[in-house]
Amino acid sequence: MDAYAQHCTGVAQQLCLRVKPSNEESYSLHYGLIEGFEYQWGHHYQLEVTESEVNNAPADASSKKVHSKPLAR
């Protein structure tokens, strides 16, 4: 995870985390929350994440919930 967030537009203007899976070269934007993780501007993070399905998710929300355990900072 990059050391800074980036302005993005989901349902409204927000800050998105810049994430890069270990097997990819470029960053992509993560629009939702990562449960169990508190982002602090200016720090790079390496995270182990799991995803679970959200039943009956609202139309403007993700159908996946992301959980994290920080490995290093």
The first five atom37 places (N, CA, C, CB, O) and aatype in JSON, in Angstrom:
{
  "aatype": [12, 3, 0, 18, 0, 5, 8, 4, 16, 7, 19, 0, 5, 5, 10, 4, 10, 1, 19, 11, 14, 15, 2, 6, 6, 15, 18, 15, 10, 8, 18, 7, 10, 9, 6, 7, 13, 6, 18, 5, 17, 7, 8, 8, 18, 5, 10, 6, 19, 16, 6, 15, 6, 19, 2, 2, 0, 14, 0, 3, 0, 15, 15, 11, 11, 19, 8, 15, 11, 14, 10, 0, 1],
  "atom_mask": [
    [1, 1, 1, 1, 1],
    [1, 1, 1, 1, 1],
    [1, 1, 1, 1, 1],
    [1, 1, 1, 1, 1],
    [1, 1, 1, 1, 1],
    [1, 1, 1, 1, 1],
    [1, 1, 1, 1, 1],
    [1, 1, 1, 1, 1],
    [1, 1, 1, 1, 1],
    [1, 1, 1, 0, 1],
    [1, 1, 1, 1, 1],
    [1, 1, 1, 1, 1],
    [1, 1, 1, 1, 1],
    [1, 1, 1, 1, 1],
    [1, 1, 1, 1, 1],
    [1, 1, 1, 1, 1],
    [1, 1, 1, 1, 1],
    [1, 1, 1, 1, 1],
    [1, 1, 1, 1, 1],
    [1, 1, 1, 1, 1],
    [1, 1, 1, 1, 1],
    [1, 1, 1, 1, 1],
    [1, 1, 1, 1, 1],
    [1, 1, 1, 1, 1],
    [1, 1, 1, 1, 1],
    [1, 1, 1, 1, 1],
    [1, 1, 1, 1, 1],
    [1, 1, 1, 1, 1],
    [1, 1, 1, 1, 1],
    [1, 1, 1, 1, 1],
    [1, 1, 1, 1, 1],
    [1, 1, 1, 0, 1],
    [1, 1, 1, 1, 1],
    [1, 1, 1, 1, 1],
    [1, 1, 1, 1, 1],
    [1, 1, 1, 0, 1],
    [1, 1, 1, 1, 1],
    [1, 1, 1, 1, 1],
    [1, 1, 1, 1, 1],
    [1, 1, 1, 1, 1],
    [1, 1, 1, 1, 1],
    [1, 1, 1, 0, 1],
    [1, 1, 1, 1, 1],
    [1, 1, 1, 1, 1],
    [1, 1, 1, 1, 1],
    [1, 1, 1, 1, 1],
    [1, 1, 1, 1, 1],
    [1, 1, 1, 1, 1],
    [1, 1, 1, 1, 1],
    [1, 1, 1, 1, 1],
    [1, 1, 1, 1, 1],
    [1, 1, 1, 1, 1],
    [1, 1, 1, 1, 1],
    [1, 1, 1, 1, 1],
    [1, 1, 1, 1, 1],
    [1, 1, 1, 1, 1],
    [1, 1, 1, 1, 1],
    [1, 1, 1, 1, 1],
    [1, 1, 1, 1, 1],
    [1, 1, 1, 1, 1],
    [1, 1, 1, 1, 1],
    [1, 1, 1, 1, 1],
    [1, 1, 1, 1, 1],
    [1, 1, 1, 1, 1],
    [1, 1, 1, 1, 1],
    [1, 1, 1, 1, 1],
    [1, 1, 1, 1, 1],
    [1, 1, 1, 1, 1],
    [1, 1, 1, 1, 1],
    [1, 1, 1, 1, 1],
    [1, 1, 1, 1, 1],
    [1, 1, 1, 1, 1],
    [1, 1, 1, 1, 1]
  ],
  "atom_positions": [
    [[0.85, -1.17, 0.0], [0.0, 0.0, 0.0], [0.89, 1.23, 0.0], [-0.96, 0.0, 1.21], [1.9, 1.29, 0.71]],
    [[0.5, 2.18, -0.8], [1.29, 3.39, -0.96], [1.21, 4.27, 0.29], [0.84, 4.17, -2.19], [0.35, 4.07, 1.14]],
    [[2.11, 5.24, 0.38], [2.2, 6.11, 1.55], [1.17, 7.23, 1.55], [3.58, 6.7, 1.64], [1.06, 7.95, 2.53]],
    [[0.42, 7.38, 0.47], [-0.59, 8.43, 0.43], [-1.84, 7.92, -0.28], [-0.05, 9.68, -0.27], [-1.79, 7.0, -1.09]],
    [[-2.96, 8.55, 0.05], [-4.23, 8.24, -0.59], [-4.44, 9.21, -1.75], [-5.43, 8.31, 0.43], [-3.71, 10.19, -1.88]],
    [[-5.43, 8.93, -2.57], [-5.67, 9.75, -3.76], [-7.16, 10.09, -3.83], [-5.22, 9.02, -5.05], [-8.01, 9.27, -3.49]],
    [[-7.47, 11.31, -4.27], [-8.87, 11.69, -4.46], [-9.49, 10.79, -5.52], [-8.99, 13.19, -4.86], [-8.88, 10.51, -6.55]],
    [[-10.71, 10.35, -5.25], [-11.43, 9.51, -6.21], [-12.93, 9.77, -6.03], [-11.09, 7.98, -6.01], [-13.34, 10.42, -5.07]],
    [[-13.71, 9.27, -6.95], [-15.15, 9.45, -6.88], [-15.82, 8.09, -6.93], [-15.66, 10.35, -8.03], [-15.71, 7.36, -7.92]],
    [[-16.52, 7.76, -5.85], [-17.36, 6.57, -5.81], [-18.78, 7.08, -5.86], [0.0, 0.0, 0.0], [-19.22, 7.58, -6.89]],
    [[-19.51, 6.95, -4.76], [-20.82, 7.56, -4.65], [-20.66, 9.07, -4.51], [-21.61, 6.97, -3.45], [-21.49, 9.84, -4.98]],
    [[-19.56, 9.48, -3.86], [-19.23, 10.89, -3.67], [-17.71, 11.03, -3.71], [-19.81, 11.43, -2.32], [-17.0, 10.04, -3.81]],
    [[-17.22, 12.27, -3.63], [-15.78, 12.5, -3.55], [-15.25, 11.88, -2.26], [-15.44, 14.02, -3.62], [-15.89, 12.0, -1.22]],
    [[-14.1, 11.22, -2.33], [-13.49, 10.6, -1.15], [-12.01, 10.41, -1.41], [-14.17, 9.24, -0.82], [-11.52, 10.7, -2.5]],
    [[-11.3, 9.92, -0.41], [-9.91, 9.53, -0.58], [-9.87, 8.02, -0.67], [-9.01, 10.06, 0.6], [-10.45, 7.32, 0.15]],
    [[-9.18, 7.51, -1.68], [-9.02, 6.07, -1.87], [-7.58, 5.67, -1.58], [-9.42, 5.65, -3.31], [-6.65, 6.42, -1.85]],
    [[-7.42, 4.49, -1.01], [-6.09, 3.96, -0.78], [-5.5, 3.47, -2.1], [-6.12, 2.83, 0.26], [-6.21, 2.91, -2.93]],
    [[-4.21, 3.7, -2.27], [-3.51, 3.2, -3.46], [-2.88, 1.87, -3.1], [-2.42, 4.22, -3.96], [-1.96, 1.81, -2.28]],
    [[-3.37, 0.79, -3.72], [-2.91, -0.57, -3.39], [-2.27, -1.22, -4.61], [-4.09, -1.43, -2.87], [-2.6, -0.92, -5.76]],
    [[-1.34, -2.12, -4.31], [-0.66, -2.84, -5.39], [-0.45, -4.28, -4.93], [0.71, -2.16, -5.76], [0.37, -4.54, -4.05]],
    [[-1.2, -5.22, -5.53], [-0.95, -6.63, -5.22], [0.51, -6.98, -5.54], [-1.93, -7.55, -6.01], [1.1, -6.42, -6.45]],
    [[1.07, -7.9, -4.79], [2.5, -8.22, -4.93], [2.89, -8.67, -6.33], [2.87, -9.29, -3.95], [4.06, -8.56, -6.7]],
    [[1.94, -9.19, -7.12], [2.28, -9.68, -8.45], [2.02, -8.64, -9.55], [1.49, -10.93, -8.75], [2.08, -8.98, -10.73]],
    [[1.74, -7.38, -9.18], [1.46, -6.36, -10.18], [2.46, -5.21, -10.08], [0.02, -5.83, -10.02], [3.07, -4.99, -9.03]],
    [[2.61, -4.48, -11.18], [3.58, -3.39, -11.22], [2.99, -2.03, -10.89], [4.2, -3.34, -12.57], [3.72, -1.15, -10.44]],
    [[1.69, -1.84, -11.1], [1.11, -0.52, -10.88], [0.05, -0.56, -9.78], [0.5, 0.02, -12.18], [-0.51, -1.61, -9.45]],
    [[-0.21, 0.63, -9.22], [-1.2, 0.77, -8.16], [-2.6, 0.88, -8.74], [-0.88, 2.0, -7.29], [-2.79, 1.34, -9.86]],
    [[-3.58, 0.44, -7.95], [-4.98, 0.67, -8.27], [-5.63, 1.29, -7.03], [-5.71, -0.67, -8.7], [-5.04, 1.29, -5.95]],
    [[-6.84, 1.8, -7.2], [-7.51, 2.47, -6.08], [-8.44, 1.51, -5.35], [-8.3, 3.68, -6.58], [-9.18, 0.74, -5.97]],
    [[-8.39, 1.56, -4.03], [-9.29, 0.77, -3.18], [-10.3, 1.75, -2.6], [-8.51, -0.01, -2.04], [-9.93, 2.64, -1.84]],
    [[-11.58, 1.58, -2.94], [-12.63, 2.54, -2.59], [-13.23, 2.32, -1.21], [-13.71, 2.49, -3.62], [-13.8, 3.25, -0.64]],
    [[-13.13, 1.13, -0.67], [-13.82, 0.83, 0.59], [-12.9, 0.84, 1.8], [0.0, 0.0, 0.0], [-11.73, 1.2, 1.73]],
    [[-13.49, 0.42, 2.9], [-12.73, 0.3, 4.15], [-12.03, -1.05, 4.19], [-13.66, 0.46, 5.37], [-12.44, -2.0, 3.53]],
    [[-10.98, -1.12, 4.98], [-10.31, -2.38, 5.26], [-10.45, -2.59, 6.77], [-8.79, -2.38, 4.79], [-9.8, -1.9, 7.56]],
    [[-11.3, -3.54, 7.16], [-11.56, -3.76, 8.58], [-10.31, -4.25, 9.28], [-12.71, -4.75, 8.76], [-9.58, -5.08, 8.75]],
    [[-10.08, -3.73, 10.49], [-8.93, -4.13, 11.28], [-7.66, -3.38, 10.91], [0.0, 0.0, 0.0], [-6.57, -3.76, 11.33]],
    [[-7.79, -2.32, 10.13], [-6.63, -1.57, 9.67], [-6.93, -0.08, 9.75], [-6.24, -1.97, 8.24], [-7.99, 0.37, 9.32]],
    [[-5.99, 0.68, 10.3], [-6.13, 2.13, 10.37], [-4.98, 2.75, 9.59], [-6.16, 2.63, 11.84], [-3.82, 2.68, 10.02]],
    [[-5.3, 3.35, 8.47], [-4.3, 3.97, 7.59], [-3.79, 5.27, 8.19], [-4.89, 4.22, 6.19], [-4.57, 6.07, 8.7]],
    [[-2.47, 5.48, 8.12], [-1.86, 6.74, 8.52], [-1.07, 7.28, 7.35], [-0.95, 6.57, 9.78], [-0.19, 6.61, 6.82]],
    [[-1.41, 8.5, 6.94], [-0.77, 9.16, 5.81], [0.75, 9.16, 6.0], [-1.3, 10.6, 5.65], [1.24, 9.42, 7.09]],
    [[1.49, 8.86, 4.94], [2.95, 8.93, 4.97], [3.64, 7.62, 5.27], [0.0, 0.0, 0.0], [4.87, 7.58, 5.29]],
    [[2.9, 6.56, 5.52], [3.49, 5.25, 5.82], [3.14, 4.25, 4.72], [3.0, 4.73, 7.2], [2.0, 4.21, 4.26]],
    [[4.11, 3.46, 4.31], [3.85, 2.34, 3.4], [3.45, 1.14, 4.26], [5.11, 2.01, 2.49], [3.94, 0.99, 5.37]],
    [[2.57, 0.31, 3.74], [2.13, -0.87, 4.46], [2.18, -2.1, 3.56], [0.71, -0.67, 5.01], [1.99, -2.01, 2.34]],
    [[2.44, -3.23, 4.19], [2.29, -4.52, 3.53], [1.23, -5.24, 4.35], [3.67, -5.35, 3.45], [1.38, -5.41, 5.56]],
    [[0.15, -5.67, 3.7], [-0.97, -6.27, 4.41], [-1.29, -7.65, 3.88], [-2.2, -5.39, 4.31], [-1.09, -7.95, 2.7]],
    [[-1.78, -8.49, 4.76], [-2.37, -9.76, 4.37], [-3.87, -9.54, 4.5], [-1.86, -10.99, 5.25], [-4.35, -9.19, 5.58]],
    [[-4.63, -9.75, 3.42], [-6.06, -9.48, 3.45], [-6.86, -10.72, 3.1], [-6.41, -8.34, 2.5], [-6.4, -11.61, 2.39]],
    [[-8.07, -10.75, 3.62], [-9.06, -11.76, 3.23], [-10.33, -11.02, 2.84], [-9.33, -12.79, 4.4], [-10.6, -9.93, 3.35]],
    [[-11.08, -11.6, 1.96], [-12.35, -11.01, 1.52], [-13.48, -11.96, 1.86], [-12.34, -10.7, -0.01], [-13.34, -13.17, 1.77]],
    [[-14.61, -11.39, 2.25], [-15.81, -12.18, 2.49], [-16.98, -11.51, 1.78], [-16.09, -12.34, 4.02], [-16.99, -10.3, 1.59]],
    [[-17.95, -12.31, 1.39], [-19.12, -11.8, 0.68], [-20.06, -11.11, 1.66], [-19.85, -12.95, -0.05], [-20.22, -11.54, 2.8]],
    [[-20.7, -10.04, 1.2], [-21.72, -9.33, 1.97], [-23.06, -9.67, 1.37], [-21.47, -7.77, 1.97], [-23.33, -9.37, 0.21]],
    [[-23.91, -10.31, 2.15], [-25.25, -10.66, 1.68], [-26.13, -9.42, 1.64], [-25.88, -11.75, 2.56], [-26.1, -8.61, 2.57]],
    [[-26.91, -9.28, 0.6], [-27.86, -8.16, 0.45], [-27.19, -6.8, 0.59], [-28.96, -8.28, 1.49], [-27.71, -5.91, 1.26]],
    [[-26.04, -6.63, -0.04], [-25.34, -5.34, 0.01], [-26.15, -4.29, -0.74], [-23.92, -5.46, -0.61], [-26.75, -4.59, -1.76]],
    [[-26.17, -3.04, -0.23], [-26.86, -1.97, -0.95], [-26.25, -1.79, -2.34], [-26.79, -0.64, -0.16], [-25.1, -2.14, -2.57]],
    [[-27.03, -1.24, -3.26], [-26.58, -1.07, -4.64], [-25.36, -0.17, -4.76], [-27.71, -0.5, -5.48], [-24.56, -0.34, -5.68]],
    [[-25.19, 0.76, -3.84], [-24.06, 1.68, -3.9], [-22.9, 1.26, -2.99], [-24.51, 3.07, -3.54], [-22.03, 2.08, -2.69]],
    [[-22.89, 0.01, -2.55], [-21.83, -0.49, -1.67], [-21.21, -1.74, -2.28], [-22.39, -0.81, -0.25], [-21.78, -2.36, -3.18]],
    [[-20.05, -2.08, -1.79], [-19.34, -3.26, -2.28], [-20.04, -4.54, -1.8], [-17.87, -3.25, -1.81], [-20.63, -4.57, -0.72]],
    [[-19.97, -5.57, -2.6], [-20.52, -6.87, -2.2], [-19.46, -7.7, -1.48], [-21.05, -7.63, -3.43], [-19.7, -8.86, -1.12]],
    [[-18.28, -7.1, -1.27], [-17.2, -7.79, -0.55], [-16.73, -6.95, 0.62], [-16.02, -8.09, -1.48], [-16.66, -5.73, 0.53]],
    [[-16.42, -7.62, 1.72], [-15.86, -6.98, 2.9], [-14.4, -7.42, 2.99], [-16.68, -7.35, 4.21], [-14.09, -8.61, 2.86]],
    [[-13.49, -6.46, 3.2], [-12.06, -6.75, 3.25], [-11.58, -6.66, 4.68], [-11.27, -5.78, 2.34], [-11.83, -5.67, 5.37]],
    [[-10.89, -7.69, 5.13], [-10.34, -7.78, 6.49], [-8.81, -7.83, 6.35], [-10.9, -9.05, 7.27], [-8.29, -8.39, 5.39]],
    [[-8.13, -7.24, 7.31], [-6.67, -7.17, 7.18], [-5.95, -7.45, 8.49], [-6.28, -5.82, 6.68], [-6.47, -7.24, 9.59]],
    [[-4.72, -7.94, 8.32], [-3.79, -8.11, 9.43], [-2.49, -7.47, 8.98], [-3.6, -9.63, 9.82], [-1.82, -8.02, 8.1]],
    [[-2.09, -6.32, 9.56], [-0.82, -5.68, 9.12], [0.37, -6.58, 9.35], [-0.61, -4.35, 9.87], [0.5, -7.2, 10.41]],
    [[1.27, -6.67, 8.35], [2.47, -7.47, 8.46], [3.69, -6.61, 8.77], [2.7, -8.27, 7.19], [4.52, -6.97, 9.59]],
    [[3.77, -5.48, 8.1], [4.93, -4.6, 8.26], [4.53, -3.18, 7.91], [6.12, -5.06, 7.39], [3.55, -2.95, 7.2]],
    [[5.3, -2.24, 8.41], [5.01, -0.86, 8.09], [6.3, -0.15, 7.79], [4.26, -0.17, 9.22], [6.29, 1.04, 7.49]]
  ]
}
